[in-house]
Amino acid sequence: MTNWKDIFKKETHVSNEELLKYIGDDISEEEMNAIEQKMAESEFENDAIEGLAQFKEKENIIAITNTLNQQLKKQISRGSKRKRKRKIQDQQWLIVVILGVLFLSIAGYLFIHFNR
């Protein structure tokens, strides 16, 4: 995923600019109807409008969105780094345990075989 701003790009039909215009009442009646028709196809877009409508300071929506996207990107990259580190360590312990069990099995076999 190379563009963090457009996570749901394939699912949405209404652009970010259209959503902001719709919330800000900066559009004509025709544009509003066109956006509402696009929104009728997706519950996600209706939820987005409801969430955007709850902001008191509509000018800060873009800044808040950018901040959230940056935080999301940091969390995702931090989580994937931890997973990679954990995989390597888990594999090393797995190898040590397998070798230990194998050694004990061979030692047990030899002990039982030569003590008869």
C-alpha positions in Angstrom: 0.0 0.0 0.0 1.9 3.0 -1.2 -0.6 5.8 -0.7 -1.7 6.1 2.9 -4.2 8.8 2.2 -6.4 6.6 0.0 -6.7 3.4 2.1 -10.3 2.8 0.9 -9.8 4.3 -2.6 -11.3 1.2 -4.4 -14.4 1.2 -2.2 -15.4 4.8 -2.2 -17.0 6.8 -5.0 -16.9 10.3 -3.4 -13.6 12.1 -3.2 -12.2 13.8 -0.1 -12.8 17.2 -1.7 -16.4 16.4 -2.4 -17.0 15.3 1.2 -15.4 18.5 2.5 -17.5 20.6 0.1 -20.6 18.7 1.2 -20.0 19.3 4.9 -18.9 22.9 4.3 -22.1 23.8 2.3 -19.9 25.3 -0.4 -21.7 23.6 -3.3 -24.7 24.1 -5.5 -27.9 22.1 -5.2 -26.9 20.1 -8.3 -23.5 19.1 -6.9 -25.1 18.2 -3.6 -27.6 15.9 -5.3 -24.9 14.3 -7.3 -22.8 13.6 -4.2 -25.9 12.3 -2.3 -26.6 9.9 -5.2 -23.0 8.6 -5.0 -23.3 8.3 -1.2 -26.5 6.2 -1.5 -24.4 3.4 -2.9 -22.2 3.0 0.2 -22.9 2.9 3.9 -19.2 3.7 4.5 -19.6 7.1 2.9 -22.7 7.8 4.9 -20.9 7.0 8.1 -18.0 9.3 6.9 -20.4 12.2 6.4 -21.9 11.6 9.9 -18.5 11.6 11.4 -17.3 14.7 9.6 -20.5 16.5 10.5 -19.7 16.1 14.2 -16.6 18.3 13.9 -17.1 21.7 15.4 -14.1 23.3 13.6 -14.5 22.1 10.0 -11.3 23.9 8.9 -9.2 21.5 11.0 -10.5 18.3 9.3 -7.6 18.1 6.8 -5.0 18.7 9.5 -6.6 16.1 11.8 -6.8 13.6 8.9 -3.1 14.1 8.0 -2.2 13.6 11.7 -4.2 10.4 11.9 -2.7 9.1 8.7 0.8 9.7 10.0 0.0 8.0 13.3 -1.5 5.0 11.5 1.6 4.7 9.3 3.9 4.8 12.4 1.8 2.1 14.2 1.7 -0.2 11.2 5.5 0.1 10.5 6.2 -0.4 14.2 4.0 -3.5 14.4 5.5 -5.1 11.3 9.1 -4.5 12.7 8.1 -6.2 15.9 6.6 -9.2 14.0 9.8 -9.6 12.0 12.0 -9.5 15.1 9.6 -12.0 16.9 9.7 -14.4 14.0 13.5 -14.6 13.9 13.7 -15.1 17.7 10.9 -17.7 17.7 12.7 -19.7 15.0 15.9 -19.7 16.9 14.3 -21.0 20.1 12.4 -23.6 18.0 15.7 -24.9 16.5 17.3 -25.1 20.0 14.3 -27.0 21.4 14.2 -29.4 18.5 18.0 -30.1 18.7 17.6 -30.6 22.5 14.8 -33.1 22.1 16.7 -34.9 19.4 19.8 -35.1 21.5 17.8 -36.4 24.5 16.1 -39.0 22.3 19.4 -40.3 20.9 21.0 -40.3 24.4 18.1 -42.1 25.8 18.2 -44.7 23.0 21.9 -45.3 23.4 21.5 -45.5 27.2 18.8 -48.1 27.0 20.5 -50.0 24.2 23.9 -50.4 25.8 22.6 -51.1 29.4 20.9 -54.4 28.4 
